[in-house]
Amino acid sequence: MSDFHLYRLLGLLGVLWLSGCAGPAVEQQAAKPEINPVLAAEHARRAMSAWEQGDRETAVEAWRQAVALNPEDPVAVNNLALALKEQYRFVEAVDLLERGLARSPEVAQLHYNLAVISELYLLELDKALAHYRAYQDLAGEEDAAVDGWIADLERRLQ
């Protein structure tokens, strides 16, 4: 066999080998953690302690674990969202708050923080207005500052 044919054959084998490797990747799904409110509460306590000591990354990771173990806990969701906001991770914070509201739509503070982040950082004024209104409806008492923000948004959206 000539060198030309040998190189051609090796090249063809190489292409076939590479094309076999270029197939769709098989993704392994991470095991979804089981709901465990007790362990979630421990992570939340650890997160708060780390936050108070100024260890933001440890706090965020601990709150993530708390939310994964108990996504029904609006306090952990809210705290994680506020920590993400402080790290300028606004889209991630909004996504988390929206998921929290899907599970706990009656929690006024989730609406409030979603409204603030939407208005001030993402400039999503319609979303902010809707959530300020929801906050006012759920808060149980009038908040003059929020009333002013609602009026301002209504004016700006006209």
C-alpha positions as CSV (number, residue, x, y, z in Angstrom):
1,M,0.0,0.0,0.0
2,S,1.4,3.4,-1.0
3,D,2.0,6.1,1.5
4,F,-0.7,8.2,-0.1
5,H,-3.3,5.4,0.4
6,L,-2.2,4.8,3.9
7,Y,-2.5,8.5,4.9
8,R,-5.9,8.6,3.1
9,L,-7.1,5.6,5.0
10,L,-5.8,7.0,8.3
11,G,-7.5,10.3,7.6
12,L,-10.8,8.6,6.8
13,L,-10.5,6.6,10.0
14,G,-9.8,9.8,11.9
15,V,-12.8,11.5,10.4
16,L,-15.0,8.5,11.2
17,W,-13.7,8.4,14.8
18,L,-14.3,12.1,15.3
19,S,-17.8,12.0,13.8
20,G,-18.6,9.2,16.2
21,C,-17.5,11.5,19.1
22,A,-19.5,14.4,17.8
23,G,-22.8,12.8,18.4
24,P,-25.3,14.4,20.8
25,A,-24.0,14.4,24.3
26,V,-25.7,12.2,26.8
27,E,-26.6,14.4,29.7
28,Q,-26.9,12.9,33.1
29,Q,-29.6,14.5,35.1
30,A,-28.5,15.5,38.6
31,A,-30.5,13.7,41.2
32,K,-33.1,16.1,42.5
33,P,-32.6,16.5,46.3
34,E,-35.4,15.3,48.4
35,I,-37.4,17.8,50.4
36,N,-36.0,18.0,53.9
37,P,-37.2,21.0,55.8
38,V,-35.1,20.2,58.9
39,L,-31.8,20.1,56.9
40,A,-33.0,23.1,54.9
41,A,-33.4,25.1,58.2
42,E,-29.9,24.1,59.2
43,H,-28.5,25.4,55.9
44,A,-30.5,28.6,56.3
45,R,-29.1,29.2,59.8
46,R,-25.6,28.5,58.5
47,A,-26.3,31.0,55.6
48,M,-27.4,33.7,58.0
49,S,-24.4,33.2,60.2
50,A,-22.0,33.4,57.2
51,W,-23.8,36.5,55.9
52,E,-23.5,38.2,59.3
53,Q,-19.8,37.4,59.3
54,G,-19.4,38.9,55.8
55,D,-18.8,35.5,54.0
56,R,-21.2,36.2,51.1
57,E,-20.2,33.2,49.0
58,T,-20.7,30.7,51.8
59,A,-24.0,32.3,52.6
60,V,-25.3,32.2,49.0
61,E,-24.3,28.5,48.7
62,A,-25.9,27.6,52.0
63,W,-29.2,29.4,51.0
64,R,-29.1,27.6,47.6
65,Q,-28.9,24.3,49.5
66,A,-31.7,25.5,51.8
67,V,-34.0,26.4,48.9
68,A,-33.1,23.1,47.1
69,L,-34.1,21.1,50.2
70,N,-37.2,23.2,50.9
71,P,-38.4,25.3,47.9
72,E,-41.6,26.0,49.9
73,D,-39.6,28.3,52.4
74,P,-40.3,31.8,51.2
75,V,-37.8,33.3,53.8
76,A,-34.9,31.2,52.3
77,V,-36.0,32.1,48.8
78,N,-36.2,35.8,49.7
79,N,-32.8,35.8,51.5
80,L,-31.1,34.1,48.6
81,A,-32.6,36.5,46.1
82,L,-31.5,39.5,48.2
83,A,-28.0,38.1,48.4
84,L,-27.9,37.6,44.6
85,K,-29.1,41.1,44.1
86,E,-26.2,42.4,46.2
87,Q,-23.9,40.5,43.9
88,Y,-25.5,42.2,40.9
89,R,-27.1,38.9,39.7
90,F,-30.4,40.5,39.1
91,V,-31.8,38.2,36.5
92,E,-31.0,35.2,38.7
93,A,-32.6,36.9,41.7
94,V,-35.8,37.7,39.7
95,D,-36.0,34.1,38.4
96,L,-35.7,32.8,42.0
97,L,-38.4,35.3,43.3
98,E,-40.7,34.3,40.5
99,R,-40.3,30.6,41.3
100,G,-40.9,31.5,45.0
101,L,-44.1,33.3,44.1
102,A,-45.3,30.3,42.1
103,R,-45.1,28.3,45.3
104,S,-46.1,31.1,47.8
105,P,-48.1,33.8,45.9
106,E,-49.4,35.2,49.2
107,V,-46.0,36.3,50.5
108,A,-46.0,40.1,50.3
109,Q,-42.2,40.4,50.7
110,L,-41.5,38.3,47.6
111,H,-43.7,40.6,45.6
112,Y,-42.0,43.7,47.1
113,N,-38.4,42.5,46.3
114,L,-39.4,41.3,42.8
115,A,-40.9,44.8,42.2
116,V,-37.8,46.7,43.4
117,I,-35.4,44.6,41.4
118,S,-37.6,44.7,38.3
119,E,-37.9,48.5,38.5
120,L,-34.5,49.7,39.6
121,Y,-32.2,47.1,38.1
122,L,-33.9,45.6,35.1
123,L,-36.2,48.5,34.1
124,E,-39.1,46.1,33.7
125,L,-41.7,48.7,34.7
126,D,-44.8,46.7,33.9
127,K,-43.6,43.8,36.1
128,A,-42.6,46.2,38.9
129,L,-46.0,47.9,38.9
130,A,-47.9,44.6,39.0
131,H,-45.8,43.3,42.0
132,Y,-46.0,46.6,43.9
133,R,-49.7,46.4,43.6
134,A,-49.7,42.8,44.7
135,Y,-47.5,43.8,47.7
136,Q,-50.0,46.5,48.7
137,D,-52.9,44.1,48.4
138,L,-51.1,41.5,50.6
139,A,-49.3,43.8,53.1
140,G,-52.4,44.5,55.1
141,E,-51.6,48.2,55.6
142,E,-50.9,51.1,53.3
143,D,-47.3,52.0,52.6
144,A,-47.1,55.6,51.5
145,A,-43.7,55.1,49.9
146,V,-45.1,52.2,47.8
147,D,-48.2,54.2,47.0
148,G,-45.9,56.9,45.6
149,W,-43.8,54.4,43.6
150,I,-47.1,53.0,42.1
151,A,-48.3,56.4,41.1
152,D,-44.9,57.2,39.6
153,L,-44.8,54.0,37.6
154,E,-48.4,54.5,36.4
155,R,-47.4,58.0,35.2
156,R,-44.2,56.7,33.5
157,L,-46.1,53.9,31.7
158,Q,-48.8,56.1,30.2
